[in-house]
Amino acid sequence: MKAVVITQPGAPEVLQVQEREMPTPAPHQVLVRVRAAGINRPDVAQRKGHYPPPPGAPADVPGLEIAGIVEACGEQVTHRKPGDAVCALLPGGGYAEYAVVDARHCLPLPQNWSFEAASSLPETVFTVWHNVFQRGQLQPGETFLVHGGSSGIGITAIQLAKAWGATVYATAGSDEKCRACEDLGADRCLNYKTEDFEEELKAEGVDVILDMVGGDYISKNLNLLKPDGRLVFINAMQGAQGAFDVRHIMQKRLTITGSTLRPRDADFKAALAEDIEKHVWPLLQGGRFKPVLYQVFDLAEAAQAHALMESSEHIGKIVLQVPE
């Protein structure tokens, strides 16, 4: 089979298509004929040598989310069968014509969704559902802020939080990106290059913040939170260190938490998939969440896709299409 391989740590050009042996599913896994694979920032970090995959995942083939057709099932698999159209979360190996994945980490392809659209779901939906709704405990009627609103995580968080009945704010780096966030349901999106989100939102305050920025956003986020507010970290792109006053945390009874999804064990991800199918999939089927695909590249164009990801010009998801 063809797979996109990280030939050495480095720039996007180190991604090359090579022939690899087709994987064989373990007893608990399914073999998926990949039709599309989503691009995510952890893929970029892995390509640069900064984010090694967990044990058991391919060391040099990135890709955390796919959509395709089940080709074969391990002997312990009972709830999937060959021919099923699925999208799936996997610890690596998605940039390929075939991939193996724990059968419990597959979700049915949403009705009337393309493979390309469905491949944009798993990494972002799993991340947002766990961090905003399970860890952040966002409730209907509360106020929610997501930074990086036009990213894959951002467009997912905006739509799910709005469908959940929250007031939704976002930040983004251009007026065009802000309009896109508001078109997706954000009540207001602030251009962080021209507006100070802390100043603009401090009169109302925020109950839950999803932050992938870190750095000097940390103290601003804490200042914005209402009493009993929750700050949830999923990345720290501008720095992992930030000063704050512990007394401020105590006085407002704030919760600071966060997580990384990729290293979590298979049982945790299986339980998360089950929860998502129960709570999120009905929203997809009901048209209350729509895919936002910025650009679709062929598998052989993975380097160009990574370059676009690093430029941050995109709004929504970047996807690789795998030819039949």
N, C-alpha and C positions, 0 to 999 in steps of 0.2 A: 504494500500500500504506500501511498505518498503521505508524507508528514512534513510539517515545517519544523526544522531543527535549529536550535541555538548552537551554532558551530563553535562559538567562543563568546565570552562576555564582551559586550560592546554596543555599538550603535545599531540602528535598525537593520543595516545591511548584513549583519551576522546571521540573520534569519534566512535559511536556505531550504528549499524543498529537496528532500532526499527520499529514497526508498527505504522503508522499514518493514520488518516482519509484522504481519497482522497479529494483534494481541488475542489471546484466548481467555474467555471469561472464566473466572473462578466460580465455585459452586453458588455463591451469593450474588454474582454479577450478571449483567447482560452485555452483549456485544452490540454496539450501535453503529449503523452505517450513517456517518455524520453528513448532514446536508448543510449545516451552517454552524458557525462557532462565534461566540461573542468575544470582543476584545476588552480587556480590563487593565487598569493600572498595575495590579500585581504581576501581570504578564510582562509589562515593561520592566518592572523591578527585577523579575527573574532573568530576563534577557541581559540586564546589566550586571548580573551576578550578585545582586543585593537581597534576593528573596528565594533561598533554596526551597525546593518543594518538600513536602512532608514525606516520610518513609513510605515506599510503595508506589509513589507517583513517578512518572517518567522524569528523569533529571534534565532532559534537554528538549522536550516537546511541551511548550506552554499550552494554555487553554483551560479555563475553569468552567465554561458553560457551553453546552451544545444543544442542537435539536436534530433529530433524525429518525430513523426507522430501526426498531429492534430486529437484529439479524439472528441472534441465537441467545439462549438462556442457560445459565448454570443450573445444575440439577436441583438446587434448593429453591429456585425461583418459582413461585406459584402465581403471582399476581401480574406478571407481564408475560407476553408471548410474542413470537416472531410476527412481524408485520405491524406491531403497535407503533404509532407515531408519538414520540415523547420529546420532552426537553429535560435536561439533566444538569445537576451540579456535580463536578468532579474535581479531584485535587490536582489535576494536570493531564496533559495529553490530548486536549481537545482540538488542536490545530492539525487534524489528520483526517484521512478518509474513513477510518474506523477508530473507535475508542471503547474501552470497557469501563463500566461504572456500576457501583452498588445499585442493585435494582430498586432499593428503597429510596434512592436519591433521584429517581425519575418521576416526572409529573406528566400527565397526559397533555398532548398538544392542545392548546385552547382551540375551541371550535372556530373555524374560519380564520385562523391565524396562519401565516406563512411560516416555513421553517426559519427564515431569516428573522422574522419578528419574534418568534418563540425563543430563538437562541439568545436574545437580548434579555431574557427574563431571569434565569436562575440566580446568577451571582448577585444581581441587584435586589431582587425580591427577597431572597434568603437574608441578605445583609440588612435590608430595611425592616423587614418584619421582625427579626430578632432584636435589632437595636432600638428601633423607634417604639414598637408596640409591646415587646416582651420586656426588654431592659428599661426602656424609657417610659413604659406604661402610659402612653398617650391615650387620653380619654376624649370622647365626643364633647365638644364645647370648649376644649382647651386651646391654647395658642402654641403653635409649633413654628420653629425656625430651622431651615436647613441651609447650610453654606454649600457653595458649589451647586446651585440650583439647576444649572443646565447640563450637569454631568449625568451619566447613567444612573448613579445613586440619587442625584437630585431630582430628576424627572420622575423617578419611582416614588421617592418620599413625598413629593408634592401631591401626586395623584392619589396615593393610598391615604395620606393624612386628610386630604380633602374629602375623599369618599367616606372616611371614618367620622366626619363631622367636625373637624378641627378648623380653626382659623389658621391660615398658612402664610408664612413669610419665607422669603428666600433671599440669598445674595448671589450675584453673578457679575462677570467682568465687563459687560457691555450693555448698552441699551437694547440691542437686538436680542441678546440672551435674556435680559429681563422681560422683554415682551413675550418671548417664548415661554418663560416660566408662568407668566400671568395667563397666557392662553391655555396652559395646562391646568389652571385652577388656583395658582397662588393669588392670595388676596392682594399682595404687594411684593414686588421684587426690587431690591435695592442694588444699584450699581456701586460696588465697593470701591471703584476707582474715583467716584465723584461724590459719594454719600457715606457718612459715618453711620453704620447700622445701629451702633449703640445709642447714639444721639437720637436717631429717628424713631427708635422703638422703645426708648426707656420710659415714656409716659405710660404705655400700656403694659410692658413687661411680657415675658414669655414663660410658658410652662415647661416646654421640652425643646432642647437644641440638639441637633445632629451636626457634629463638627468633624470635618476631615482636614482642617487647616492647621489648627494649633497655633504656636507662636504667640503673637500679641493678641490673637483672638481669644485666648483663654481667659484673661481677666475681663475682657469686654463681655464675653458670654456670661460669666458669673455675675457681673454687674446687672445684666439684663434679666436674669432669672427671677421669677416671682418666688415668694415663700413656698417651700416644698418643691421647687423646680428641679429638673433633671437635665444634666449635661452629659451627652453620650459621645464618646470619641470613637471614630473608626479609622482615623489616619492622623498624621501630623505633618502635612506637606511643607509647612513653613516653620517647623521646629517643634521638638518634643518638650521643651522647657518653657515654663511660664510662671511668673510670680503672682501670688494671690494671698489675701489675708484670711487665715483659717477662721478668725472670729466672724468674718462675713459668712462663711459656710455654716457655722453653728447658728448664728442669729436667724438666718433664713431657712435653716434645716435643708440645705441643698444636698442633692445626690450627684456625685461625679462617678461615671462608670464608662465602660467601653468594651470592645471586643475585637478579635480578629477571627474570621470564619474558617479560613483554610485549615488551620491546625486542629480544629475540633474533631472529636472522634466520630466514627460512622454512626453510632447510635444516636448521638445528639443531632446530627444532620437528618437522620431518618425521622426523628420526632418532629423536627422543624418542617420537613417536607410535608408531613401529615397535617400539621397545623396550617400550613400555607394552602394546601389543597382545600381544606375546610373553610378557611376565612377569606383568602385572596382570590382563588380561582372563580368563585361566583361573581366577583366584581369584574373579572376579565370577560366572562361569558355575558355579563349584563351590559357590557360596553362602557363601564365606568372607569376603565383604565385602557389607555391606548399606547401602542408602541411608538417610539420616536427613533427612527433610524436615520442617522445623518448620512452615512455612506456605506455601501456594500462593496467589498473587494473580493476578488477571486483568491483562493487559497494561496496561489503563488505570489500574491501581492501583499503578503503579511508585513513585509518591511515598510511598504507605503502606508499601511494601516497603522503601524506603530508610530511612524513619523507624524501622522495626523493626530494620533492620541497625544503625543508629547507636545504638539503645537498648542493644544487646548482651544483650537478654533471651533471644534465641533459643538453641536447642541444635540444631546442625546447619545445614542449608541452607534458604535462602529462594529461592523460584522464582517466575517469572512464567509463567503459562499463556497461550498465544496461541490464541484461538478459531479453529475451522476456518472 
